[in-house]
Amino acid sequence: MLYRLCEYLVGSMIERPDALKIDRIETESVDIFFLKVAKEDRGRVLGKGGRTIGALRAFLEGVASLYDREVVVEIVD
């Protein structure tokens, strides 16, 4: 569920959602997402001073806490 939510949120904020690739690692209580986006969309995902990615992480952490899970979101090249 968190994967699809992350995919929807990030896909809706970038210009090239077709270039979005999310690798994930799931354990019993932790979901780790590695986001790969096009170079021109990288700034959109990060935001000024990291505000956008910070808000995305905070939102996903809030949703994850409802299911007693943790989430980690990283942007990779």
N, C-alpha and C positions, 0 to 999 in steps of 0.2 A: 504494500500500500504506500509506504513512504517513497519507494522508488518511483511509482507512477506520479505521485504528487510532486516530487522533485523534477521529474521530466516535464510535467505540465508547466510548472512555474518558470523554470529556466527556458523552456521552449517558447513560452509566450513573451519573454523579454528580449529575445535576440532576433537579429535580422535573418539569419540562416538556420532555422531549426533543423533542417535536413543534415547539417554538419554536426549536430549535437550527438555526443556519444557519452554514455554514463556507464562506467564500470563499477561494479559493486561487490562488496564482501559483506556477507551476513553471518553473524554468529548468533548465539542464543539471545543476547541482549543488546547487541550493537550492530548498526548498519553503517557501513563506510561507503561513501559515494565519491568517485573520482570523475570530475567533469572535464570533458574535452570539447572545446568550442572552437569555432573558426577564429583566426587571429583578429579579424575586424570586430568580432563580438566580445572579445575578452574584456575590453573596457566597460562594456555594458553590464557584464556579469559582476565585475569587481566594484564598479561605482566609484564615486569620489571618496578617496581615503578608505576604501573598502566597505563603505556603508551598505551597498546593495548585497554583497555576499554575506556581510554580517547580519543583515535583516533576514536573508534567506536561511542562514544557519539558525538564528533565533527562532524563526517560525517553525522550521522542521523539528528543532529540539522541543518546542512546545507541544507539537502534535505527537512526537515520539514519546513524550512523558505520559501522555494519556494511555499508552499501551505498555508502560513500564519498559521502555527501550531508550537507547541513546543513539545519536546520529552524529556522524562526522562527515563534513563536506569539504573536499579539496579540489582545487583547479590544477590540472596538469597540462603540460605542453604537448 
